[in-house]
Amino acid sequence: MLEKSLFGERLASGSGIEELMDDLGQALAGSHGPVRMLGGGNPAHIPEIQAVWRDRMTAILSDPPAFDRMLANYDPPVGNARFILALAEFLRRHFGWPVGPENIAITAGGQTAFFFLFNLLAGEFRNGARKSILLPLVPEYIGYMNQGLDPGLLRAVEPRMEFLPEHRFKYHVDFEKLAVKEDVAALCVSRPTNPSGNVLTNDEIRRLADLARSAGVPLIIDNAYGLPFPGIIFGEADPIWDENIILTLSLSKLGLPTTRTGIVVARPEIVRAVASMTAIVGLANCSIGQAIILPLLQTGEILRLARDVVRPFYLRKSRLALQWIRQFFDDRLDYHVHVSEGALFLWLWFRGMKISAETLYSRLKARNVLVVPGHYFGVGRTQDWRHGHECIRLSFAMDETSVREGIAILADEVAKAYL
Ligand SMILES: Cc1ncc(COP(=O)(O)O)c(C=O)c1O
């Protein structure tokens, strides 16, 4: 039996995100037969986007020095200098943000960026004080859970709920409950939110930014699905950055998850700290995603792809999934679907169902449908979370047959769960 350090106990004893990624990997490897994979966060293979990646690879292969540089040179820990320069110019040109290369660091995916940022800003301090990261709205991204080396690193505030017609609802930040006290090191939100597909309004984001600034702490905005890329936001929302905001971006949901490319846009001292952590933990990052994307940033083509290809693709998928829910679910049940404003997921709430979301998950798994039970997204909560046990997250990114069949089976199991 392996005797684990405290660090080992925290990081090597399993987690929701590990189970989720395992489920995803095994389902995609086809080891359980035909599985309707509505569980993980794998992006869709969008034909037009896949063609862009193939064209870029062909162009890189036909330029031997570029190919050799991409595969055979370590980048500095902060990231590839040409990529960072091109991204800074892109952000200045298109959004007018006052950023230079000193404001950008690359990480091994957004996931690693959060591990670094959370533990950099919060935890135990030299004077014995402890600070935490405050999530202004749960449910939040499952991958944040277990990332803190300090057990109490994440804390969360329950949202306000708005009930809407046709079995819809929406979360709002409850500003009355949101107090940024001295033991808060930073605020953090994903926008769009994983799992709910909520997009915090411009007004909510501005209020959060103001709150953070007046408390002297940064606001972290996790833009894994948002603007300017991959752009999976269905309504109107403005991208926002200033010196007090730490914006994280990722190439994953654009369609390059295996290149493990995360991007941190922040003030220089934070960027330098992230680069120092990369050096210690991993020396350097993978260069391939940066090499693929570089000219798309220089020409601005990445914006067109996000706006004209990625966004409409997921918008259509979201509308189809909602239509199938309407079609298959018994209208008399007390179920609620969060408004689908972005990202790849529907978040369903089965109020008053007789079984837990975990039991529902197991019953669905037995019928070859994978979803994620909602309690995993109660990040930063200490008490048991009844609401989370009544919710599930369902991805609509996979092929239409899987999503349609998965929703039909879900409707059947949910109807039994109310008996
Ligand atoms: C909200 C959110 N943040 C961050 C990540 C991390 O993604 P990656 O490490 O692939 O950039 C994900 C992945 O699903 C996510 O959903």
The ligand as an SDF file (V2000), in Angstrom:
LIG
                    3D

 16 16  0  0  0  0  0  0  0  0999 V2000
  -14.8290   25.6810  -17.7910 C   0  0  0  0  0  0  0  0  0  0  0  0
  -13.5870   24.9600  -18.1840 C   0  0  0  0  0  0  0  0  0  0  0  0
  -12.4020   25.4850  -17.8460 N   0  0  0  0  0  0  0  0  0  0  0  0
  -11.2550   24.8920  -18.1680 C   0  0  0  0  0  0  0  0  0  0  0  0
  -11.2350   23.7010  -18.8400 C   0  0  0  0  0  0  0  0  0  0  0  0
   -9.9160   23.0860  -19.1320 C   0  0  0  0  0  0  0  0  0  0  0  0
   -9.7290   22.7600  -20.4660 O   0  0  0  0  0  0  0  0  0  0  0  0
   -8.2940   22.5660  -21.1000 P   0  0  0  0  0  0  0  0  0  0  0  0
   -7.3470   22.1690  -19.9960 O   0  0  0  0  0  0  0  0  0  0  0  0
   -8.4630   21.4850  -22.1150 O   0  0  0  0  0  0  0  0  0  0  0  0
   -7.9150   23.9000  -21.6880 O   0  0  0  0  0  0  0  0  0  0  0  0
  -12.4400   23.0930  -19.2080 C   0  0  0  0  0  0  0  0  0  0  0  0
  -12.4660   21.7970  -19.9110 C   0  0  0  0  0  0  0  0  0  0  0  0
  -13.4680   21.1680  -20.1130 O   0  0  0  0  0  0  0  0  0  0  0  0
  -13.6490   23.7490  -18.8690 C   0  0  0  0  0  0  0  0  0  0  0  0
  -14.8310   23.2110  -19.1770 O   0  0  0  0  0  0  0  0  0  0  0  0
  1  2  1  0
  2  3  1  0
  2 15  2  0
  3  4  2  0
  4  5  1  0
  5  6  1  0
  5 12  2  0
  6  7  1  0
  7  8  1  0
  8  9  2  0
  8 10  1  0
  8 11  1  0
 12 13  1  0
 12 15  1  0
 13 14  2  0
 15 16  1  0
M  END
$$$$
